[in-house]
Amino acid sequence: MESETRVSEATRRHHDRSFKAGLVQQSLKPGASVAAIALQNGVNANLLFKWRRDHLRVTRSTSREPTVLLPVHVMQTAEIASTPTPNAGTPVVPMNRGARTGLIELEIAGARLCLRGAVDEASLCSVLRALRQSA
């Protein structure tokens, strides 16, 4: 595989897209050594790792499943204690505006998530992001 490189005045090399794509595809094969592929083709291994990250980021963002909205039932805190557990796929979000305690139950990607008490948005976002990535 040959690289068509241009050298600018600042001696920065610009590799052809097909060259980059070829090296990335080679490096994604099971058992492939990124360092060896980079060395054989005259590029820095860190640069090849960057090309791989960029490639994987693009392919993940284009292959995502569409977002699906789920039904949510809002209940008073007193109703939660007297109501049997709803369908496994339906989250329960208590409506308790005065206090900072509550219960949130979600079933996502085969995992059941139960949150009790005060839950800050940043922590919840981190947990949901981790669940999405593990699916």
Order of alpha helices (4+ residues) and beta strands (2+ residues): beta-beta-alpha-alpha-alpha-beta-alpha-beta-beta-beta-alpha
